[in-house]
Amino acid sequence: MSSAHSLIDSGRADIVAGRPASVAHLFLERVAATPGAEAYRYPAPVDEQAADSAPGAEQWRSVTWAQAAARVYAVAAGLLSLGIRSEDRVALSSSTRLEWILADLGNMCAGAATTAVYPSTNADETAFILSDSGSRAMFAENAVQLAKVVAERERLPELQTVILFDAPAETPDAVGLKIVTLAELEQLGADYLAEHPGVVERTVAALDKEQLATLIYTSGTTGRPKGVRLVHDCWAYEGRAQEASGLLAADDVQFMWLPLSHVFGKTLISGQIATGHVMAVDGRVERIIHNLPVIRPTIMASAPRIFEKVYNGIAGKARAAGGAKYRIFLWAARTAREYARTAQANRIATGSDRVPFALGLKHSLADRLVYAKIRAAFGGRLRGAVSGSAALAPEIGYFFVGAGVPILEGYGLSETSAGSSVNRAEDIRVGTVGRPLPGTEVRIAEDGEILLRGPGIMRGYHNLPEKTAEVLEADGWFHTEDIGELSADGFLRITDRKKDMFKTSGGKYVAPSEVEGKFKAVCPFVSNILVIGNGRNYCTALIGLDESAIMPWAAERGLAGRSYTEVVADPQVHQLIDGFVQRLNADLQRWQTVKKFHLLPRDLDVEHGELTPSLKIKRPVVEREYADAVTAMYAGSNEA
């Protein structure tokens, strides 16, 4: 195969090469090595009988590795008692919580394969995933998830059992479906273990590294999702590679709120087991800001949207304070970016990230006035915040790095078990997704497409050999459909999705994500932006605003009491955003500039099918929904 540039990071390859056959093996090794060490933390209601408890109060409780193992063994044995055997698919539909992890590990220790289902998935698509995967059992978080299965029961003849994390007051009648609680399954497992001592250890010992471990269905932007086949070796590799790279360490405290049904969240479970650090688990997005100073994590992972919202929130509060406070924030933001850029440039050129004395003084002052408060909001101990699943605007990255919140942008896909490359805390290069994990090869094809090869690559799409052949070559190279560049010292930069790049009617290529990222950096009110221009004679944009940022601004300008839809339709708001569009255009090539834009009457969301569960924009869906607005932006343009 021809290539422009290829690289493999073989650093600490001994750790990766010596991996066991599965994460189940890793888990048993971890339990044996540190049984009394803390493994997980989870929020639980405070005992209502406690004298000082308030209604709805919560406290964080701890689980040791030995305690986790006892429950995982019981889950695994319970599944075996129900007749679940090697590679049988067991679905899992729940928000991120401790039980998700215990169920997934129980599946693997029983030799089963987890079919991951987003809890936000509707009944029709849930039924498709369960049917296509051939799932025989399902862990369901609550009555809402159970109802989807009951409603589509006729389409799911292979599904025999549903295990509920939270039992409803009344269990619905579903013909031919056994419904038990997680506690009941664990009791079944305890009884089975009493009759068959050592059965879980024997089952794990028999696991083969090429045995199916997980089916993750891509939340692709068009058509039915495809089941990505990830075998046990994929997860064992990810665990050891994250450890070998230094991304995760034994003394870390990781805050896990990401959807575990998404490959990004799930891969970090493997790394946590390999290193043995503490993982605090709570998937309630509305609790993130509250949880951070309580957990005080050293490492966490997030989609870029969260960092963008945090930045917009900080900027919004400073703007609301007005006067000197806002001027100080703007100065501190510029200083953070200048400091991060200068340190990075010097590190690349000389190996030292020292900055000029005067800049260092400015940065120290800004740190006392602004940055220290930002770090405290993240808990005060964060050594790295991994960003993935979508591109992070470099200006946002420079700001946080300069403020002492190192954002470690990484790269991967469902088809690569997520982790393929990542920045390391000691050598961050903003604007890149870092170096490949040990054991992963990267190649840039002649047309600029990024190709990947390594143990983390999927073994194919479930029941779709033709689709598999389109992206996976016989020698193991996977076609990512992303366009990128690889520096001489191994840093990978993503420039755009191959299928998202478009050519204007004037023959100029535009990478929309580049333009969109730049706009997010200059406009603190934006939530989502979609740049359009394929075959057109200029670019336009559909823009959704961040309600929490624009509504306070609007209230200060006589628009208090109006709805979001009314606010974004007001000429003052259009004029405000137009100013940011002009700032954007000043930094673009002529053919990239956004000539017209339309403010959406509501922001894009998952519920309306415009965003994937990992918050990627479904471009065709959005363009179809707002086709009239797009047409209006090109009216009278004399397009070819």
C-alpha positions as CSV (number, residue, x, y, z in Angstrom):
1,M,0.0,0.0,0.0
2,S,1.3,3.5,-0.8
3,S,1.6,6.0,2.0
4,A,2.9,9.4,2.5
5,H,4.1,8.8,6.1
6,S,3.8,6.0,8.6
7,L,4.8,5.5,12.2
8,I,4.5,3.0,15.0
9,D,5.1,3.9,18.7
10,S,6.9,0.9,20.1
11,G,7.6,2.5,23.4
12,R,7.2,0.1,26.4
13,A,6.1,-2.5,23.9
14,D,7.0,-5.2,26.4
15,I,4.0,-4.3,28.6
16,V,1.6,-4.3,25.7
17,A,3.1,-7.5,24.1
18,G,2.8,-9.3,27.4
19,R,-0.9,-8.7,27.9
20,P,-3.2,-11.5,29.0
21,A,-6.0,-12.8,26.8
22,S,-8.8,-10.6,28.1
23,V,-9.9,-7.8,30.5
24,A,-11.5,-10.6,32.5
25,H,-8.0,-12.0,33.1
26,L,-6.7,-8.4,33.9
27,F,-9.6,-8.1,36.4
28,L,-8.8,-11.3,38.2
29,E,-5.1,-10.3,38.3
30,R,-6.0,-6.9,39.7
31,V,-8.2,-8.4,42.4
32,A,-5.4,-10.8,43.4
33,A,-2.8,-8.0,43.5
34,T,-4.8,-5.4,45.5
35,P,-7.9,-6.9,47.0
36,G,-8.3,-4.3,49.8
37,A,-7.6,-1.2,47.7
38,E,-10.4,1.1,46.7
39,A,-11.7,0.4,43.2
40,Y,-14.8,2.4,42.7
41,R,-16.8,5.3,44.3
42,Y,-20.4,5.9,43.7
43,P,-23.1,8.3,44.9
44,A,-25.8,6.9,47.2
45,P,-28.6,8.4,49.2
46,V,-27.8,9.3,52.8
47,D,-29.6,7.2,55.3
48,E,-32.9,9.0,55.9
49,Q,-32.7,8.0,59.6
50,A,-29.5,9.9,60.1
51,A,-30.1,12.9,62.3
52,D,-28.3,15.4,60.1
53,S,-29.5,14.1,56.7
54,A,-31.5,16.4,54.4
55,P,-34.1,15.2,51.9
56,G,-32.4,13.9,48.8
57,A,-28.9,14.1,50.3
58,E,-26.2,11.9,48.9
59,Q,-22.8,10.6,50.0
60,W,-20.0,8.9,48.1
61,R,-19.4,5.2,49.0
62,S,-16.4,3.1,48.2
63,V,-16.0,-0.4,46.8
64,T,-12.8,-2.4,47.1
65,W,-11.5,-4.6,44.4
66,A,-12.4,-7.7,46.5
67,Q,-16.0,-6.4,47.0
68,A,-16.3,-5.6,43.3
69,A,-15.1,-9.1,42.5
70,A,-17.7,-10.7,44.7
71,R,-20.5,-9.0,42.8
72,V,-18.9,-9.6,39.4
73,Y,-18.5,-13.3,40.2
74,A,-22.1,-13.5,41.3
75,V,-23.3,-11.8,38.1
76,A,-21.2,-14.1,35.9
77,A,-22.4,-17.2,37.8
78,G,-26.0,-16.0,37.6
79,L,-25.7,-15.6,33.8
80,L,-24.1,-19.1,33.6
81,S,-27.1,-20.5,35.6
82,L,-29.4,-19.0,33.0
83,G,-27.7,-20.9,30.3
84,I,-25.5,-18.0,28.9
85,R,-22.4,-19.4,27.3
86,S,-19.4,-18.5,25.2
87,E,-20.0,-15.4,22.9
88,D,-23.7,-15.3,23.7
89,R,-24.7,-11.7,23.4
90,V,-26.1,-10.0,26.6
91,A,-27.3,-6.4,26.0
92,L,-26.7,-3.6,28.4
93,S,-28.9,-0.4,28.3
94,S,-28.3,1.9,31.2
95,S,-26.8,5.3,32.1
96,T,-23.3,5.4,33.6
97,R,-23.4,3.9,37.0
98,L,-21.4,1.3,39.0
99,E,-23.9,-1.4,38.1
100,W,-23.0,-0.9,34.4
101,I,-19.4,-1.8,35.1
102,L,-20.3,-4.8,37.3
103,A,-22.7,-6.1,34.6
104,D,-20.1,-5.7,31.8
105,L,-17.4,-7.4,33.8
106,G,-19.9,-10.1,34.8
107,N,-20.6,-10.7,31.1
108,M,-17.0,-11.0,30.2
109,C,-16.2,-13.3,33.1
110,A,-19.1,-15.6,31.9
111,G,-17.6,-15.6,28.4
112,A,-20.5,-13.6,27.0
113,A,-20.3,-10.6,24.8
114,T,-21.8,-7.2,25.8
115,T,-24.1,-5.5,23.3
116,A,-23.9,-1.9,24.3
117,V,-27.1,0.2,23.9
118,Y,-27.5,3.9,24.6
119,P,-30.3,4.4,27.1
120,S,-31.5,7.3,24.9
121,T,-32.0,5.0,22.0
122,N,-35.7,4.7,21.0
123,A,-37.7,1.5,21.0
124,D,-37.4,0.9,17.3
125,E,-33.6,1.2,17.2
126,T,-33.2,-0.7,20.5
127,A,-35.1,-3.6,19.0
128,F,-33.0,-3.4,15.8
129,I,-29.8,-3.6,17.8
130,L,-31.0,-6.5,20.0
131,S,-32.3,-8.4,17.0
132,D,-29.3,-7.8,14.8
133,S,-26.9,-8.8,17.6
134,G,-29.0,-11.9,18.6
135,S,-28.9,-10.8,22.2
136,R,-30.3,-13.6,24.5
137,A,-30.4,-11.5,27.7
138,M,-30.4,-7.8,28.6
139,F,-29.4,-5.7,31.6
140,A,-31.9,-2.8,31.7
141,E,-31.6,0.2,34.0
142,N,-35.2,0.7,34.8
143,A,-38.8,0.6,33.7
144,V,-38.2,3.0,30.8
145,Q,-35.6,0.6,29.2
146,L,-37.8,-2.4,29.9
147,A,-40.8,-0.8,28.2
148,K,-38.8,-0.5,25.0
149,V,-38.3,-4.3,24.9
150,V,-41.9,-5.1,25.9
151,A,-43.2,-2.8,23.2
152,E,-41.1,-4.6,20.5
153,R,-41.4,-8.1,22.0
154,E,-42.5,-9.7,18.7
155,R,-39.3,-8.6,17.0
156,L,-37.1,-10.2,19.7
157,P,-37.7,-14.0,19.7
158,E,-34.1,-14.7,21.0
159,L,-34.4,-12.4,24.0
160,Q,-35.2,-14.6,27.0
161,T,-34.2,-12.6,30.1
162,V,-34.2,-9.0,31.3
163,I,-32.2,-8.1,34.4
164,L,-33.3,-4.8,36.0
165,F,-31.0,-2.5,38.0
166,D,-34.0,-0.6,39.4
167,A,-37.1,-2.6,39.7
168,P,-40.4,-0.8,38.8
169,A,-43.4,-0.9,41.2
170,E,-45.2,-3.2,38.8
171,T,-43.5,-5.5,36.4
172,P,-45.2,-5.6,33.0
173,D,-46.4,-8.8,31.5
174,A,-44.2,-9.9,28.6
175,V,-44.9,-13.2,27.0
176,G,-41.9,-15.6,27.2
177,L,-39.7,-13.1,28.9
178,K,-38.1,-13.8,32.3
179,I,-37.7,-10.6,34.3
180,V,-35.5,-10.5,37.4
181,T,-33.7,-7.8,39.4
182,L,-29.9,-7.5,39.6
183,A,-30.1,-8.6,43.2
184,E,-32.1,-11.7,42.2
185,L,-29.5,-12.5,39.5
186,E,-26.7,-12.2,42.0
187,Q,-28.5,-14.5,44.4
188,L,-28.9,-17.0,41.6
189,G,-25.2,-16.7,41.0
190,A,-24.3,-17.2,44.7
191,D,-26.4,-20.4,44.7
192,Y,-24.7,-21.5,41.4
193,L,-21.2,-20.8,42.8
194,A,-22.0,-22.9,45.9
195,E,-22.8,-25.9,43.6
196,H,-20.0,-25.2,41.1
197,P,-17.1,-23.7,43.0
198,G,-14.4,-22.2,40.8
199,V,-16.7,-22.0,37.7
200,V,-15.9,-18.4,37.1
201,E,-12.2,-18.8,37.2
202,R,-12.4,-21.8,34.9
203,T,-14.6,-19.8,32.5
204,V,-12.1,-16.9,32.4
205,A,-9.2,-19.3,31.9
206,A,-10.9,-20.7,28.9
207,L,-11.4,-17.3,27.2
208,D,-9.6,-16.9,23.9
209,K,-8.2,-13.5,22.9
210,E,-10.1,-13.6,19.6
211,Q,-13.4,-14.4,21.2
212,L,-16.1,-11.7,20.8
213,A,-16.3,-9.5,23.9
214,T,-18.3,-6.5,22.8
215,L,-20.7,-5.3,20.1
216,I,-20.8,-1.5,20.0
217,Y,-23.2,-0.1,17.4
218,T,-22.0,3.0,15.7
219,S,-24.3,6.0,16.2
220,G,-23.5,6.9,12.6
221,T,-24.9,10.0,11.0
222,T,-26.9,8.1,8.3
223,G,-28.8,4.8,8.1
224,R,-29.0,2.0,10.6
225,P,-26.1,1.6,13.0
226,K,-23.4,-1.0,12.3
227,G,-22.3,-3.5,15.0
228,V,-18.6,-3.2,15.6
229,R,-17.0,-6.5,16.6
230,L,-14.4,-6.0,19.4
231,V,-12.7,-9.1,20.7
232,H,-11.2,-9.7,24.1
233,D,-7.7,-8.8,22.9
234,C,-8.9,-5.4,21.9
235,W,-9.8,-4.5,25.5
236,A,-6.7,-6.2,27.0
237,Y,-4.6,-4.2,24.6
238,E,-6.3,-0.9,25.5
239,G,-5.8,-1.6,29.2
240,R,-2.1,-2.2,28.9
241,A,-1.5,0.5,26.3
242,Q,-3.1,3.2,28.4
243,E,-0.9,2.0,31.3
244,A,2.2,1.9,29.2
245,S,1.6,5.3,27.7
246,G,1.4,6.9,31.2
247,L,-2.1,8.2,30.4
248,L,-3.4,6.5,33.5
249,A,-1.4,5.8,36.7
250,A,-2.0,3.7,39.8
251,D,-2.5,6.8,42.1
252,D,-5.0,8.5,39.9
253,V,-8.6,9.3,40.9
254,Q,-10.7,9.3,37.7
255,F,-14.1,10.9,37.4
256,M,-16.2,8.7,35.0
257,W,-19.4,10.4,33.7
258,L,-19.1,9.6,30.0
259,P,-21.7,7.2,28.5
260,L,-20.3,3.7,29.0
261,S,-22.3,2.6,26.0
262,H,-19.9,4.7,24.0
263,V,-16.5,3.3,23.2
264,F,-14.7,6.3,24.7
265,G,-16.1,5.6,28.2
266,K,-15.8,1.9,27.9
267,T,-12.1,1.8,27.0
268,L,-11.2,3.7,30.1
269,I,-12.6,0.9,32.2
270,S,-9.8,-1.3,30.7
271,G,-7.1,1.2,31.6
272,Q,-8.5,1.6,35.2
273,I,-8.4,-2.2,35.8
274,A,-4.8,-2.4,34.4
275,T,-3.5,0.4,36.6
276,G,-5.7,-0.2,39.6
277,H,-6.6,3.4,40.3
278,V,-9.8,4.7,41.8
279,M,-12.8,5.5,39.5
280,A,-15.6,7.7,40.8
281,V,-18.7,6.8,38.7
282,D,-21.7,9.1,38.2
283,G,-23.2,9.6,34.7
284,R,-25.6,12.5,35.6
285,V,-24.4,15.3,33.4
286,E,-26.2,17.9,35.6
287,R,-24.1,16.8,38.6
288,I,-20.7,17.3,36.9
289,I,-20.0,20.8,38.2
290,H,-21.2,19.7,41.7
291,N,-19.1,16.5,41.7
292,L,-15.8,17.9,40.6
293,P,-14.8,19.7,43.8
294,V,-16.1,16.7,45.8
295,I,-14.3,14.0,43.9
296,R,-11.2,16.2,43.2
297,P,-10.1,14.0,40.3
298,T,-6.6,13.8,38.9
299,I,-7.8,12.6,35.5
300,M,-11.2,12.8,33.7
301,A,-12.4,12.4,30.1
302,S,-14.9,14.4,28.3
303,A,-16.3,15.4,24.9
304,P,-15.2,18.9,23.7
305,R,-18.7,20.3,24.2
306,I,-18.2,20.2,28.0
307,F,-14.9,22.2,27.8
308,E,-16.6,24.7,25.4
309,K,-19.5,25.1,27.9
310,V,-17.2,25.6,30.8
311,Y,-15.2,28.2,28.9
312,N,-18.4,30.0,27.7
313,G,-19.7,29.9,31.3
314,I,-16.5,31.5,32.7
315,A,-16.6,34.1,30.0
316,G,-20.3,34.8,30.6
317,K,-19.9,35.3,34.3
318,A,-17.0,37.7,33.7
319,R,-19.1,39.6,31.1
320,A,-22.0,39.8,33.5
321,A,-19.7,41.3,36.2
322,G,-18.7,43.9,33.7
323,G,-16.1,46.7,34.0
324,A,-12.7,45.7,35.4
325,K,-13.6,42.1,36.0
326,Y,-14.4,41.5,32.4
327,R,-11.3,43.3,31.2
328,I,-9.2,41.2,33.6
329,F,-10.7,38.0,32.2
330,L,-10.1,39.0,28.6
331,W,-6.5,39.9,29.4
332,A,-6.0,36.6,31.3
333,A,-7.5,34.6,28.5
334,R,-5.1,36.3,26.0
335,T,-2.2,35.7,28.4
336,A,-3.1,32.0,28.8
337,R,-3.1,31.4,25.1
338,E,0.1,33.4,24.5
339,Y,1.8,31.5,27.3
340,A,0.6,28.0,26.1
341,R,1.6,28.8,22.5
342,T,5.0,30.2,23.4
343,A,5.8,27.3,25.7
344,Q,4.7,24.7,23.1
345,A,6.7,26.4,20.3
346,N,9.8,26.5,22.5
347,R,9.4,22.9,23.5
348,I,9.2,21.8,19.9
349,A,12.2,23.9,18.9
350,T,14.5,23.5,21.8
351,G,13.1,20.8,24.1
352,S,12.4,23.3,26.8
353,D,9.1,25.0,27.4
354,R,10.5,28.1,29.1
355,V,8.9,31.4,28.2
356,P,10.3,35.0,28.3
357,F,10.6,36.5,31.7
358,A,8.0,39.2,31.1
359,L,5.4,36.7,29.8
360,G,6.1,34.5,32.9
361,L,5.3,37.5,35.2
362,K,2.1,38.3,33.4
363,H,1.1,34.6,33.6
364,S,1.8,34.5,37.3
365,L,-0.4,37.5,38.0
366,A,-3.2,36.1,35.8
367,D,-2.8,32.8,37.7
368,R,-3.5,34.5,41.0
369,L,-6.4,36.5,39.6
370,V,-8.1,34.0,37.3
371,Y,-6.5,30.6,36.6
372,A,-6.4,29.4,40.3
373,K,-10.2,29.7,40.5
374,I,-10.7,27.7,37.3
375,R,-8.4,24.9,38.6
376,A,-10.4,24.9,41.9
377,A,-13.6,24.4,40.0
378,F,-12.1,21.2,38.5
379,G,-11.2,20.1,42.0
380,G,-7.7,21.5,42.2
381,R,-5.8,18.3,41.4
382,L,-6.4,17.7,37.7
383,R,-3.2,16.6,35.9
384,G,-5.0,15.8,32.7
385,A,-8.5,16.1,31.0
386,V,-8.8,13.7,28.1
387,S,-10.8,15.2,25.2
388,G,-12.2,12.9,22.5
389,S,-15.1,11.9,20.2
390,A,-14.9,15.2,18.3
391,A,-12.5,18.0,17.5
392,L,-11.6,20.5,20.1
393,A,-11.1,24.1,19.0
394,P,-7.4,24.9,19.4
395,E,-8.1,28.3,21.0
396,I,-10.1,26.5,23.7
397,G,-7.2,24.1,24.2
398,Y,-4.6,26.8,24.5
399,F,-6.7,28.6,27.0
400,F,-7.1,25.7,29.3
401,V,-3.5,24.5,29.0
402,G,-2.3,28.1,29.7
403,A,-4.6,28.2,32.8
404,G,-3.1,25.0,34.2
405,V,-5.9,22.6,33.1
406,P,-4.1,20.3,30.7
407,I,-6.5,19.1,28.0
408,L,-5.1,15.9,26.4
409,E,-6.8,15.6,23.1
410,G,-6.9,12.1,21.8
411,Y,-8.3,10.2,18.8
412,G,-10.0,6.9,18.1
413,L,-13.2,5.4,16.8
414,S,-15.6,2.7,17.7
415,E,-13.8,0.5,15.2
416,T,-10.5,1.0,17.0
417,S,-11.7,0.4,20.6
418,A,-11.4,4.2,21.0
419,G,-7.8,4.7,22.1
420,S,-5.5,5.1,19.1
421,S,-3.5,8.2,19.9
422,V,-3.4,10.8,22.7
423,N,-1.4,13.7,24.0
424,R,0.6,13.1,27.1
425,A,0.5,15.5,30.1
426,E,4.3,16.0,29.8
427,D,4.2,16.9,26.1
428,I,1.0,18.4,25.0
429,R,0.7,19.7,21.5
430,V,-2.5,21.7,21.1
431,G,-4.1,21.2,17.7
432,T,-3.0,17.6,17.5
433,V,-4.4,14.3,18.9
434,G,-0.9,13.3,20.2
435,R,1.2,10.3,19.5
436,P,-0.2,6.8,18.8
437,L,-0.5,4.4,21.8
438,P,2.3,1.8,22.1
439,G,1.6,-0.9,19.6
440,T,-0.7,1.1,17.3
441,E,0.5,2.0,13.8
442,V,-0.5,5.1,11.9
443,R,-0.2,5.7,8.2
444,I,-1.2,8.6,6.0
445,A,-2.3,7.5,2.6
446,E,-1.6,9.4,-0.6
447,D,-5.0,11.1,-0.5
448,G,-4.4,12.2,3.1
449,E,-6.7,9.6,4.8
450,I,-5.5,8.3,8.2
451,L,-5.0,4.5,8.3
452,L,-4.6,2.6,11.5
453,R,-3.4,-0.9,12.4
454,G,-3.0,-2.7,15.7
455,P,-4.5,-5.0,18.3
456,G,-7.3,-2.5,19.1
457,I,-8.8,-2.6,15.6
458,M,-12.2,-4.3,15.2
459,R,-12.5,-7.7,13.6
460,G,-15.3,-6.4,11.4
461,Y,-18.9,-5.3,11.3
462,H,-21.4,-7.8,12.6
463,N,-23.2,-9.6,9.8
464,L,-21.8,-7.1,7.3
465,P,-18.9,-8.6,5.4
466,E,-19.2,-6.2,2.5
467,K,-19.1,-3.1,4.7
468,T,-16.1,-4.6,6.5
469,A,-14.2,-5.1,3.3
470,E,-14.8,-1.4,2.4
471,V,-12.8,-0.2,5.4
472,L,-10.6,-3.1,6.6
473,E,-7.8,-4.5,4.4
474,A,-6.5,-8.0,4.5
475,D,-3.2,-6.9,6.1
476,G,-5.0,-5.2,9.0
477,W,-5.0,-1.6,7.9
478,F,-8.3,0.2,8.8
479,H,-9.5,3.2,6.8
480,T,-10.8,5.8,9.2
481,E,-12.3,8.2,6.6
482,D,-10.5,11.0,8.5
483,I,-8.0,13.3,6.8
484,G,-4.9,14.1,8.7
485,E,-1.2,14.8,8.9
486,L,1.6,13.2,10.8
487,S,4.6,15.3,12.0
488,A,8.1,14.0,11.8
489,D,8.1,13.4,15.6
490,G,4.9,11.4,15.5
491,F,2.1,13.9,16.4
492,L,-1.1,13.3,14.5
493,R,-3.4,16.1,13.4
494,I,-6.9,15.6,12.1
495,T,-8.0,18.1,9.5
496,D,-11.5,16.8,8.7
497,R,-13.7,13.9,8.0
498,K,-13.1,12.7,4.4
499,K,-16.8,12.5,3.7
500,D,-17.5,15.9,5.3
501,M,-15.0,17.9,3.2
502,F,-16.7,19.6,0.3
503,K,-15.8,21.5,-2.9
504,T,-17.4,24.9,-3.7
505,S,-18.7,25.6,-7.2
506,G,-15.5,27.5,-7.7
507,G,-13.5,24.3,-7.2
508,K,-12.1,25.2,-3.8
509,Y,-12.0,22.5,-1.0
510,V,-13.4,23.5,2.4
511,A,-12.9,21.5,5.6
512,P,-16.0,22.5,7.6
513,S,-14.8,21.3,11.0
514,E,-11.9,23.7,10.7
515,V,-14.2,26.6,10.1
516,E,-16.6,25.4,12.8
517,G,-13.8,25.0,15.3
518,K,-12.5,28.5,14.7
519,F,-16.0,30.0,15.2
520,K,-16.3,28.2,18.6
521,A,-13.1,29.8,19.6
522,V,-14.2,33.4,18.8
523,C,-17.9,33.2,19.8
524,P,-18.7,32.5,23.4
525,F,-22.4,32.1,22.7
526,V,-22.3,29.3,20.2
527,S,-23.4,25.8,21.0
528,N,-23.4,24.1,17.6
529,I,-22.5,25.2,14.1
530,L,-22.9,23.5,10.7
531,V,-21.0,25.0,7.8
532,I,-22.6,24.3,4.4
533,G,-21.3,24.9,0.9
534,N,-21.0,21.7,-1.2
535,G,-21.4,22.7,-4.8
536,R,-22.4,26.2,-3.8
537,N,-20.6,29.4,-4.7
538,Y,-20.1,30.5,-1.1
539,C,-20.3,29.0,2.4
540,T,-23.2,29.5,4.9
541,A,-23.8,28.3,8.4
542,L,-26.6,27.0,10.6
543,I,-25.9,28.2,14.2
544,G,-27.4,27.0,17.5
545,L,-26.7,29.2,20.5
546,D,-25.9,28.2,24.1
547,E,-29.1,29.0,26.0
548,S,-27.3,29.5,29.3
549,A,-25.0,32.0,27.7
550,I,-27.3,34.0,25.4
551,M,-30.3,34.4,27.8
552,P,-28.5,36.5,30.5
553,W,-27.0,38.7,27.7
554,A,-30.5,39.1,26.2
555,A,-32.0,39.9,29.6
556,E,-29.6,42.8,30.0
557,R,-30.8,44.3,26.7
558,G,-34.5,44.4,27.4
559,L,-35.4,40.9,26.3
560,A,-36.1,39.4,29.7
561,G,-39.1,37.2,29.9
562,R,-38.9,36.1,26.2
563,S,-38.4,32.5,25.2
564,Y,-35.1,31.3,23.6
565,T,-36.8,31.1,20.2
566,E,-38.0,34.7,20.5
567,V,-34.5,35.8,21.7
568,V,-32.6,34.3,18.8
569,A,-35.1,35.9,16.3
570,D,-34.4,39.4,17.7
571,P,-32.3,41.7,15.5
572,Q,-30.0,42.5,18.4
573,V,-28.9,38.9,18.7
574,H,-28.4,38.6,14.9
575,Q,-26.2,41.7,15.0
576,L,-24.2,40.2,18.0
577,I,-23.5,36.9,16.2
578,D,-22.8,38.7,12.9
579,G,-20.0,40.5,14.7
580,F,-18.4,37.2,15.6
581,V,-18.9,35.8,12.1
582,Q,-17.0,38.8,10.8
583,R,-14.2,38.1,13.3
584,L,-14.2,34.5,12.0
585,N,-14.0,35.5,8.4
586,A,-11.0,37.8,9.0
587,D,-9.0,34.7,9.8
588,L,-10.1,32.6,6.8
589,Q,-9.3,32.2,3.2
590,R,-11.8,34.0,0.9
591,W,-13.5,30.8,-0.2
592,Q,-13.9,29.6,3.4
593,T,-15.7,32.7,4.7
594,V,-19.3,32.4,5.9
595,K,-21.3,34.8,3.8
596,K,-24.7,34.2,5.5
597,F,-25.9,32.4,8.6
598,H,-29.2,31.3,10.1
599,L,-29.8,31.2,13.9
600,L,-31.7,28.0,14.8
601,P,-35.0,28.4,16.8
602,R,-33.6,25.8,19.2
603,D,-30.3,24.2,19.7
604,L,-29.5,20.8,18.2
605,D,-30.0,17.8,20.4
606,V,-30.0,14.0,20.7
607,E,-33.8,13.8,21.3
608,H,-34.6,15.3,17.9
609,G,-32.1,13.0,16.2
610,E,-29.8,15.9,15.2
611,L,-26.9,14.8,17.3
612,T,-25.5,11.3,18.0
613,P,-25.3,10.2,21.6
614,S,-21.7,11.2,21.5
615,L,-22.8,14.7,20.4
616,K,-21.6,14.6,16.8
617,I,-23.8,16.5,14.4
618,K,-25.8,14.4,12.0
619,R,-25.2,16.7,9.1
620,P,-27.7,15.2,6.6
621,V,-30.5,15.3,9.2
622,V,-29.9,18.9,10.1
623,E,-29.6,20.0,6.5
624,R,-32.9,18.3,5.7
625,E,-34.7,19.7,8.7
626,Y,-33.6,23.3,7.9
627,A,-33.6,23.0,4.1
628,D,-35.9,26.0,3.7
629,A,-33.4,28.1,5.7
630,V,-30.5,26.9,3.6
631,T,-32.4,27.6,0.4
632,A,-33.1,31.1,1.6
633,M,-29.4,31.8,2.3
634,Y,-28.7,31.0,-1.4
635,A,-31.7,32.7,-2.9
636,G,-30.6,35.0,-5.7
637,S,-27.0,33.9,-5.6
638,N,-26.9,32.8,-9.3
639,E,-25.4,29.5,-8.4
640,A,-24.1,27.3,-11.1
